Amino acid sequence: MRCPPTISVAELRDACDYLLIPFNASTVKCQNLHALLHELSNEGAREQFSNFLEEIILPQLVASTEHGERECHIVVLLDEDVVDWDDEYPPQMGEETTHVVYSSHLYKFFKYAENRDCAKQVLKSRGLKKIRLGMEGYPTHKEKVKKRFNKAEVIYNYVQRPFVHCSWEKEEARSRHVDFACPIVKSKSNPSLAAAASDPLPQPAPLHQQRDHNLLGVNIHQNQHVQPLHSPPVNFHRDRGDHDGRDEE
């Protein structure tokens, strides 16, 4: 199969996967050797890392599960690396639990960023979560001890080594405990139901009606009519000793 210049090698590889055609140098011919060799290297890297996963990485993951852990952090050292820590002054590690494997072959594999990308694809296809791959400093041995204000400070020698971090759980540090002591939340009831279940409340009269009722002597609060106040009646009568305003002799 020959790849025309108008089609990328990545698209040709996807077509081979769809048609179940092997993608290798014997079945694919391409003018762009750069793109062809790049895809062939990616294919070989995925296959090689699958072997590393079964032989080196998976035993460390299983060892983490025996302690109830949900994730694993693995540092890859060279076969000739020597780790000598002081028991009294151990180095401070960023990860709580770090697993160490000695494999120069895996170390050389992780030197290329393209291989780390392929390894991440393999781990993701196997169902692992929170995958991180990169390079970090790892302490190998103690160089010297400094004392400041009667406090010892240990200086370690660090080397750059690749690491693999992954988890087999979707979520981390999330509690599944149900808290039954929930705060009281005021619910919005149906206005029609609330009105049917309770007595109607007296509503105040409008302002202009209240003013008119006050003038008429109506008590709005007690809803009772009070008769207006009048002056007592005056009875005009004459005394027995008075006649037309003149006194009798």
N, C-alpha and C positions, 0 to 999 in steps of 0.2 A: 504494500500500500504506500503510495506516494502522497506527500502532503503538498498541495499547491501553495504558492506564495500568498494568496489572498486569505488563507485560513491559518489561524494560529495553531501551534502544536498542542496547546492546552485544550482547544476545542476538538482537535483530532483525538486526543486522549479520551475526552468525555464521550465522543462517538464510539470509540473502541469499547469503552466500558458498557455503553448502552447495547451494542451489538454483540457483546461477549467475545470480542476479538482480543487476543493477547497483544499488549503494547510493549514491544521490545525492539531492539535494533534489527532483528531478522524480519520482522513483519512490517516495520515502518521505515520509510525512506524520506528524508527531508533535506532540503538545501540548507536550511538554517540549522547548523550543528549546535550552535549555542542554545537555542530553545529546545532542541531534541535532547541534548545531553542533560539539560536542566531537569526536564521531566523524567528522564530515566534515573537521574540521581534522586529525585523525590520518591520515585517508586521503590528504588533500592533502600532509601532511608526508612521508609515506612515498614518495609519487610524486616530490615535489620533491627529496628527498635522494637518490633513485636517480639523478637527473640530476647532482647534485653529485658523487656517487660516480664516475660515468663521466667527467665532465669535469675535476674538480679533484683528487680523492683518489686515484683509480686510477693516474694518471701518477706520483705520488709513491711509491706502493707498488711499481710496476715499477722505479723508480729505485733503491729499496732492494735489490731482488733482484739488480741488476747488481753490487753490492758484496758479495754473499753474505750479506746480512742476512736475518733471519727474522722481523723485526717492524719496525714503523714508528711514529714519533711525529711528529705533524703539528700545528703551531700555526697558527691562522688569525688573520691580522692584517688591519687595515683597509687600504683602498686608499691612504689618505693617511699611514699610519704610515711613519716613517723610522727605520731601524736603523743606528746609527753606533757601532761598537765600536772600542775602542782595540786596536791590533794588539799592543802591548806588554803590556797588562793586559786580556785578554779576561775576560768574566764567567764565573763557574763555573755550568755548567748541570747540572741533575739528570740529564737523559738524555744518554747518550754521543753519540747522533746525533739531531738534531732537524731536521725539514724544516719550512720556512716557506712558506705560501701567502698571497697577498694577495687577499682577496675580502670586500668589505663585505657582500655579499648573504649569503654563508655565515655571516659573523659575526652578522648579525641573526637568521638562522635558528636559530643555536645559543643565542641568549639565553634561549629558553624551555626549561624543563626537560622539558616534554612533547615538544617537537621532538627533544631529545636522546634521549629514550626511544624514539621512533619510528625515529630513525637507528640506534640500537643494534639494534632489531629487524631493520632492513634488512641491516645488516652481518652479523648472526647468520644470517639466511636465505641469505646469499651464501657461507656456510661459513667465515667468519673467526673467530678465537679470541682470547681474552684482551682483550676489547673494553672500553675505558675512554673515557668522554667527560666533560668537565667544563671548569672554568675554572682558569687558573693564571697566575701572574705571569711576564711575559716582559721581559727587559731590552732597552731601546731605545737608550739613549745614556748616555755617561759624564757624571756631574754634577761630581764633584770627586775629588781624590786626597789622601789623608791619609797622613802618614808617622809611624810609631811605631817607635821603636828601630831606625832606619835601614831600615825595611821599609815599602814603599808599600802602602796599602789603597785600592782604587778603589771608589767608590760609584756604582752605576748607577741609572738611573730605570726603574722597572718599571711595566708596564701589565697589566691583567687581560684576557686573551684566551682564547677557547675552544681546546681541543685535542682531537685524536682519536688514540687509541692502539689498535693492533690487531696481531695476529700471524696467520700462516697455518700455524703449526705447533702441534700439540697439546701438546707438552712442550718446556720450555726448559732448556737447559744440562744435559741428561742425556746422559752418555757411553754410547755403544754398544760400547765396548771390552770385550772378554771377558778377564778376568784368569784365566790358567791356573794361577797360583801360589796355589792354594786351600789353606787350612789343612786338615790331616789331621783328619778327623772319625771318631771311633770308631763303627763300625756295630754294631748289635745283631743278632748272628747267631742262627740257630735253635738252641735248646738241644739238641734231639735230634741235629742234625747235628754240633754241636760235641762232643757226647758220643761219637758214633760215630767221629769222627776222632782222638780223643785217648784215651790210656790212662786208666783210672780212677785217681783220686788216693786215697791212703789216708785214711780218715776217722778222726778220734780217737774213742775209745770214750767212752761217757757217764761222767759223774763218779763215779756210785756203783759202776759196774763197774770203773773204774780203781782205785778205792780197794780193792775186794775183790781185784783181781788183784795189787795191791802187797802185800797181806797174804799172798797165796799164793806170792809170788816170781815173778810174771809180769812180764816187761819189755814194756810196751805199744809202745814205740817200735820195738824190734827184732822184736817179735812172736815171741819165743822163750821157751820155758819153762826156767827155771833151777831145779835141784834145791834144796830147802831145805837150809840148813846144819845139820849135826849134829855133836855132840862125837865125837872119835875113840873107838873101842871100847876098853874097859879089860879087860885079861886078868889075872884073878886066878890066880897060881900060887905054889907054895911053893918056897923055896930048898931045895937038897939038904941043907943042914945043919940044917934046922929040922924038928922033929917035935913036933907038938902043942904048940908054943909053948915046949918045954923043950930045953935044950942037953944034948948027950951028953958024957959024960965020956970 
